[in-house]
Amino acid sequence: MEQLASIDAVRRYRKAVSGSLGFVPTMGALHEGHAVLIRRSTAENDATVVSIFVNPTQFGPGEDLHKYPRTLEADLELCAREGAAAVFTPNSAMMYPAGFTTWVNVDGLADKLCGRSRQNHFRGVCTVVAKLFNLVAPTRAYFGQKDAQQAIVLTRMARDLDMPLEVITCPTVRETDGLALSSRNRYLDPRNRQRARSIYKALQAAETGLAAGETDVATLKRACWAELDGNVDRVDYVEILAADDLGALEAVDKPALCAIAAFVGSTRLIDNVILAP
């Protein structure tokens, strides 16, 4: 496995790949969820590149940029074990050189859910991913369903800008008790780790309601809130929106994204499920 530490190295590597190239962009602190993305990419492409970059522009004031886990040695071992052919490890100076003033926005989609409470978050995500797509020039790029809004936004960005690649969203990987795998789970102490299970239980409450014939969005959201009450410290949002364009819904009469963001202790966690009528 090659470790690519410069933009020129990435471009040279891409020129040497004659077949299809899969790409898994990450911020490191890799876990089984990332491993699943890498395995799928290696199964569907002739070679796979993983990027590891803690992107400063997607963090807001007071967020966890400086304490975000950085575990490069372990990350490289995981990438090699799962079959990645190369890992790109840029730094901030490469991605945002002096005088950098160009940003990518996806209006509308990026203003909801996490974009509503994390100002400029998706501007940072879209800009860095657009740069990475330009540098790596992948055939396919892989993202996890846990970050559903991110996947929806980046799919629209690639479509609107005629980027010649396929954006693939892979199912959320969970612990045995349902907690979605996340690099931020490392922040949870044992008590808060137990409390965090309530987020997935809340999503399941919506699924159970829909399975019983309830389609009213307000009623399904109340079922989610009932599971969260007393188990999390603060709820950022509980939303049920159209799964394709995050449009408002009064009833689940087409596939819907049921999404939750909540704080357990000081850790903000997100999760979601697709409600299929």
C-alpha positions in Angstrom: 0.0 0.0 0.0 1.3 3.4 -1.0 1.1 6.5 1.3 0.6 9.6 -0.8 1.7 12.7 1.1 1.5 15.3 -1.7 -0.8 16.5 -4.4 1.8 15.6 -7.1 2.0 12.1 -5.7 -1.8 11.7 -5.9 -1.8 12.8 -9.5 1.1 10.5 -10.5 -0.7 7.6 -8.8 -3.9 8.3 -10.6 -2.2 8.4 -14.0 -0.7 4.9 -13.2 -4.2 3.4 -12.5 -5.6 2.1 -15.8 -8.8 0.7 -14.5 -11.6 1.8 -12.2 -10.6 3.7 -9.0 -12.7 3.7 -5.8 -12.3 6.4 -3.3 -13.2 6.5 0.4 -12.8 10.1 1.9 -12.4 10.0 5.7 -11.2 12.2 8.6 -9.4 9.2 10.2 -10.1 7.6 13.5 -11.2 4.7 11.4 -13.5 1.9 12.6 -15.5 -1.0 11.2 -17.9 1.4 9.4 -15.0 2.7 7.3 -13.7 -0.8 6.8 -17.0 -1.8 5.2 -16.7 1.2 2.8 -13.1 0.2 1.9 -14.1 -3.5 1.4 -17.0 -2.6 -0.9 -14.7 -0.2 -2.9 -12.1 -2.9 -3.3 -14.7 -5.4 -4.5 -16.1 -3.0 -7.1 -13.0 -1.3 -8.4 -9.5 -2.2 -9.7 -7.9 -0.1 -7.0 -9.0 1.9 -4.0 -7.7 5.2 -2.5 -8.5 6.3 1.1 -8.0 9.9 2.2 -7.3 10.8 5.8 -7.7 14.5 6.5 -9.3 16.2 9.5 -10.9 19.0 7.6 -10.8 22.3 9.7 -13.4 24.1 7.5 -16.3 21.8 8.5 -15.9 22.5 12.2 -17.6 25.5 13.7 -16.4 27.7 16.6 -16.4 25.7 19.9 -16.6 22.4 18.1 -14.2 19.5 18.6 -11.6 20.2 15.9 -8.6 20.1 18.3 -9.7 17.1 20.2 -10.9 15.1 17.2 -9.2 11.7 17.5 -6.1 11.3 15.3 -4.9 7.8 15.0 -2.9 7.7 11.8 -0.8 4.6 12.5 -3.8 2.5 13.3 -5.7 4.0 10.4 -3.0 3.0 8.0 -3.0 -0.5 9.3 -6.7 -0.8 8.8 -6.5 0.5 5.3 -3.8 -2.0 4.4 -5.7 -4.9 6.0 -8.8 -4.1 4.0 -7.1 -3.9 0.7 -6.6 -0.2 0.0 -4.0 0.4 -2.7 -3.1 3.9 -1.5 -3.8 6.4 1.3 -3.7 10.1 0.7 -2.7 12.1 3.8 -2.8 15.8 3.0 -2.4 18.6 5.5 -4.2 21.9 5.8 -1.5 23.9 3.9 -2.0 21.6 0.9 -5.8 21.8 0.9 -6.1 25.5 1.9 -2.9 27.3 0.7 -2.4 30.9 1.5 -4.9 33.1 -0.4 -7.5 30.4 -0.7 -10.9 32.0 -1.2 -13.0 29.6 -3.3 -15.9 27.7 -1.7 -18.5 25.2 -2.8 -22.1 25.5 -1.6 -25.2 23.4 -2.2 -28.0 25.7 -1.5 -31.2 24.3 0.1 -30.1 20.8 0.9 -27.2 22.0 3.0 -29.3 24.5 5.0 -31.4 21.9 6.8 -30.7 19.4 9.7 -27.0 19.6 10.6 -26.6 22.6 8.3 -29.1 24.6 10.3 -27.2 24.3 13.6 -23.6 24.0 12.2 -23.1 27.1 10.2 -20.9 26.7 7.1 -20.4 23.0 8.0 -21.5 21.8 4.5 -19.6 24.6 2.8 -16.5 23.0 4.3 -17.5 19.5 3.5 -18.4 20.3 -0.1 -15.3 22.3 -0.7 -12.9 19.7 0.6 -14.6 16.8 -1.1 -14.8 18.7 -4.4 -11.0 19.2 -4.2 -10.5 15.6 -3.3 -12.6 14.4 -6.2 -10.6 16.7 -8.5 -7.3 15.3 -7.3 -8.1 11.6 -7.0 -10.4 11.5 -10.0 -12.3 8.4 -8.8 -14.7 6.3 -10.7 -16.8 5.8 -7.6 -16.8 7.4 -4.1 -18.2 5.7 -1.0 -20.0 7.3 2.0 -21.9 5.9 4.9 -25.7 6.3 5.4 -25.1 7.4 9.0 -24.1 10.8 7.5 -27.2 10.7 5.3 -27.4 14.5 4.7 -23.8 14.6 3.7 -24.3 11.8 1.2 -27.4 13.6 -0.2 -25.6 16.9 -0.5 -22.5 15.4 -2.1 -24.6 13.4 -4.6 -26.3 16.6 -5.6 -23.0 18.5 -5.8 -21.5 15.8 -8.1 -24.6 15.9 -10.3 -24.9 19.6 -10.6 -21.2 20.1 -11.3 -21.1 17.3 -13.9 -18.4 15.4 -11.9 -17.6 12.2 -13.8 -18.0 9.8 -10.9 -20.7 7.8 -9.1 -21.4 8.6 -5.4 -22.4 5.4 -3.5 -24.1 5.4 -0.1 -23.5 2.3 2.0 -25.7 1.1 4.9 -25.0 2.3 8.4 -22.8 -0.1 10.5 -24.0 -0.6 14.1 -22.9 -2.0 17.3 -24.8 -5.1 18.5 -27.1 -2.8 20.6 -27.8 -0.6 17.6 -25.6 2.4 18.3 -24.2 3.6 15.0 -20.5 3.4 14.6 -18.9 6.8 14.8 -15.4 8.2 15.5 -17.0 10.4 18.2 -18.2 7.3 20.1 -14.7 7.4 21.6 -15.7 10.4 23.6 -18.4 8.5 25.5 -17.8 7.3 29.0 -19.5 4.0 30.0 -22.6 5.7 31.4 -23.1 7.9 28.4 -22.4 5.0 26.1 -25.4 3.3 27.5 -27.5 6.4 27.3 -26.6 6.9 23.6 -28.5 3.8 22.7 -31.7 5.8 23.1 -31.0 7.5 19.8 -31.4 4.3 17.8 -34.4 3.3 20.0 -36.1 6.6 19.0 -35.5 5.8 15.3 -36.9 2.3 15.9 -40.0 3.9 17.5 -40.7 5.7 14.3 -40.2 2.5 12.3 -42.5 0.6 14.6 -45.2 3.3 14.3 -45.0 3.2 10.6 -45.2 -0.6 10.5 -48.4 -0.3 12.6 -50.0 1.9 10.0 -49.2 5.4 11.4 -48.0 7.8 8.7 -48.6 11.2 10.3 -45.1 12.8 10.6 -46.0 14.7 13.8 -47.1 11.6 15.5 -44.0 9.6 14.5 -41.8 12.4 15.7 -43.5 12.4 19.0 -42.7 8.7 19.3 -39.0 9.6 18.8 -39.1 12.3 21.3 -40.6 10.0 23.9 -37.6 7.7 23.7 -35.1 10.5 23.9 -36.7 12.2 26.9 -34.5 11.8 29.9 -31.9 9.8 28.0 -30.0 12.5 26.2 -28.9 15.9 27.5 -30.0 18.0 24.5 -31.8 17.4 21.2 -30.6 19.3 18.2 -33.3 18.0 15.9 -35.8 15.2 15.3 -36.9 15.4 11.7 -38.7 13.3 9.1 -38.1 14.7 5.6 -38.3 13.4 2.1 -35.4 11.0 1.5 -34.6 12.3 -2.0 -34.5 16.1 -1.5 -35.1 16.7 2.2 -38.4 18.3 1.5 -41.0 18.8 4.2 -43.6 16.0 4.7 -46.9 15.9 6.6 -47.3 12.2 6.0 -44.9 9.4 5.1 -46.3 8.6 1.7 -43.0 8.1 0.1 -39.5 7.2 1.3 -38.6 9.5 4.2 -35.4 10.2 6.2 -36.0 10.0 9.9 -33.0 11.8 11.4 -31.9 12.7 14.9 -29.0 14.8 16.3 -28.6 14.8 20.1 -26.0 15.5 22.7 -25.1 12.8 25.2 -22.9 14.6 27.7 -20.9 17.0 25.6 -20.8 14.6 22.5 -23.1 15.3 19.6 -24.2 12.2 17.8 -26.3 11.8 14.7 -28.2 8.8 13.3 -31.0 8.1 10.9 -33.2 5.5 9.3 -35.2 5.4 6.0 -38.9 5.0 6.5 -40.5 3.2 3.6 -44.3 3.5 3.3 
